[in-house]
Amino acid sequence: MALNVDICIRGGGIVGTTLAVLLSRLQLRVALISNSSPTTNQSTRVEDIRAYAINAKSKSILESLNAWPGESACTEVRQMQVLSDSGEMIEFSNSLQLNALNTQDSTPMSWIVEVPALEAELAKALSLSNVQHITHGYAGAELQEIHAPLTVICEGSKSTTQQAVHSFTERISYGQVALATHVKFKDPHAKHRGVAYQWFNNSSALNTNENSNSEPTKEFEILAFLPIGGREGNTFAIVWSTTVERNAALNHLSDADFTDELRKSSKEFFKDLVPVSAKQSWPLALSSAKNWCGVFSPKESWVLCGDSAHSVHPLSGMGLNLGLGDVWALYELLLSKEKVNTSWRPLNDLRMLRDYERQRKLAILPYVQFIDKIQLLFASDYPLARLLRNKGFKTFNALGALKEWTIRKAMQAAL
Ligand SMILES: Cc1cc2nc3c(=O)[nH]c(=O)nc-3n(C[C@H](O)[C@H](O)[C@H](O)COP(=O)(O)OP(=O)(O)OC[C@H]3O[C@@H](n4cnc5c(N)ncnc54)[C@H](O)[C@@H]3O)c2cc1C
């Protein structure tokens, strides 16, 4: 049986679900198509181990949907330490001097949000909305025929619908895989105190294969320790971006050997840690779609949102924040259309969708370029790159104003 709606959203990840709930507040009939049933989600689906750094703007969007998880699953980041391979450190903290009167800003730099908790809150908000939620991909279910003037593709970076509409995407592999897991302090009294850490290591590979006689190779890796479990927590979500080979080796290590490698890569910063979860891995690529909108037919258009349109290295914790920026831009566009009653412009109007494409490409470009340059600078072993890395750390540290600007930008990113 065919279903007629105003907007069809394909992909029930965080971006697609947030958009569906937001748009259902407008006078629009919205359908969300996801590829797993609610029962599959709860019983057989493997829980995502990741915890995302979420900025203040993204937080306010999720709060407006009542989808912000409780304190134990959202940890405030009060300080961040970024360390280079030569031991230089840049320290960021939220205690910015705002003006001549030395007013202190007590807003956290970001929040580390556990993905399963956020997904559960969004599922709750979805069930309370009037979105028509259609799931497919489980036994016996037929994919309903859906007609909508506008389809929003939120299927992530492996979108089949995006491939079907031939939207060309430039994808460059970083040659790295991100390993995610959780570790906690062995000492029951130790706490993370809301401090996040990130190491940019470009050194001889630590040989994880005991039987190998081969020479150590040069390797670039980024290791992040993100505080989770709330203000009084003692657990870190780890994101460890390494070469494919090192990722495979790390995945096969015993718990003791794994924490030993972690100790070495964090330059002995944390000596006594224990793994408390499984390990999961994601291949990393920089991708960006050339065209973000187009037509299925004269009456039906499509537009991209989130990772279907762009993906970046997780080193900056920006991917989802940029995706939620897309969501908000699309929502505001349709809200203003509703307010000024521009009904002469139908939802499939390509000029309107191109405005959104232009606006988002411009907003995202500086972040994508910045993240990419940082990754390239640290991945390079040329002496000049090494010099720039280390001089750069020193100079950046000395420039208080630049540091404050960087923190502000990261907190408000791309909306
Ligand atoms: C290791 C790692 C750490 C990260 N850390 C951060 C961070 O700290 N902060 C941050 O902002 N970002 C982070 N990111 C980026 C973040 O994961 C992504 O930007 C975000 O998940 C994108 O959301 P999305 O909904 O667009 O896509 P996805 O999360 O990929 O969701 C797409 C959904 O669509 C579904 N789908 C796919 N095809 C179909 C189909 N044909 N029909 C129906 N449904 C379909 C999928 O099953 C999935 O549910 C990180 C990424 C990685 C890999």
The ligand as a Gaussian input file, in Angstrom:
#p B3LYP/6-31G(d) Opt

LIG

0 1
 C       35.209000       6.551000      16.296000
 C       34.316000       7.734000      16.026000
 C       34.150000       8.712000      16.989000
 C       33.336000       9.817000      16.738000
 N       33.226000      10.777000      17.694000
 C       32.455000      11.861000      17.452000
 C       32.348000      12.891000      18.435000
 O       32.973000      12.839000      19.489000
 N       31.537000      13.964000      18.169000
 C       30.855000      14.066000      16.996000
 O       30.155000      15.071000      16.792000
 N       30.949000      13.104000      16.048000
 C       31.721000      12.007000      16.245000
 N       31.800000      11.028000      15.297000
 C       31.029000      11.168000      14.044000
 C       29.597000      10.592000      14.188000
 O       29.697000       9.220000      14.477000
 C       28.816000      10.768000      12.894000
 O       29.001000      12.043000      12.370000
 C       27.316000      10.545000      13.151000
 O       27.091000       9.252000      13.634000
 C       26.548000      10.740000      11.857000
 O       25.192000      10.464000      12.095000
 P       24.211000      10.105000      10.885000
 O       22.875000       9.886000      11.519000
 O       24.370000      11.110000       9.800000
 O       24.774000       8.735000      10.275000
 P       24.823000       7.285000      10.926000
 O       25.155000       7.357000      12.366000
 O       25.695000       6.462000      10.046000
 O       23.312000       6.770000      10.821000
 C       22.748000       6.385000       9.591000
 C       21.542000       5.490000       9.870000
 O       20.892000       5.177000       8.645000
 C       20.651000       3.776000       8.599000
 N       20.578000       3.363000       7.185000
 C       21.619000       3.183000       6.328000
 N       21.144000       2.802000       5.125000
 C       19.790000       2.751000       5.226000
 C       18.721000       2.435000       4.322000
 N       18.976000       2.098000       3.061000
 N       17.459000       2.505000       4.780000
 C       17.179000       2.861000       6.041000
 N       18.140000       3.161000       6.944000
 C       19.420000       3.120000       6.538000
 C       21.821000       3.171000       9.370000
 O       21.520000       1.880000       9.833000
 C       21.947000       4.164000      10.521000
 O       21.025000       3.860000      11.544000
 C       32.639000       9.923000      15.502000
 C       32.818000       8.947000      14.527000
 C       33.655000       7.866000      14.776000
 C       33.832000       6.831000      13.697000

